[in-house]
């Protein structure tokens, strides 16, 4: 029923990729992994995939852009719902269940999280978005990129841009132009992870910039227990 797609250039997040997928309390699922760096060992990923169910691993030349990798993954998907998982973020076991329920209940073409948690690994601080306008359980014009879930039929009209940056944002903007509905669920069961080394992220934004649209929850070691909300 749902195809999870993950594009990565980092071998060291392999276990996080599989853990996020394996832990999902949703049975009818598949995982499609796209390796986007030439020196990554696809055999290692395929060997790890043998210990999980319904996982396919592909490798594209590193010249392929992230948007092109995601388009390739969607083409390979066999289910009618596509869920994007970033390799380094946290998706609780209830994540897929909650997002799919929201999609079915609202009839939205796209579901995600506009409001969400950020975890600053270097400082062990949990942050929460502080937008002036309520963005939980409501229609929005954009959701956080790594929380993107959409009906595969949308892809017949809008595909990901081949641009190096902002491909997810461009995708959502084009979807809105075409009349597709975007719905934001609550902020729980998902966390954007920010590492101490900002340069290791593809999204180049400083901690100072993140603080402009977030508030501090507190210094928390076990952030997963805090953000995980059973359904």
Buried (B, 14 or more C-beta within 10 A) or exposed (E): EBBBBBBBBBBEBBEBBBEBBBEBEBEEBBBBBBBBEEEBEEEEBBEBBEEEEBBBBBBBEBEBBBBBBBBBBBEBBEBEBBBBBBBBBBBBBBBBBBBBBBBEEBEBBBBBBBBBBBBBEEEEBBBBBEEEEEBBEEEBEBBBBBBBBBBBEBBEEBBBBEEEBEBBEBBBBBBBEEEBBBBBBBBBBBBBBBEEEBEEEEEEEEBEEBBEEBEBBEEBEEBEEBBBEEE
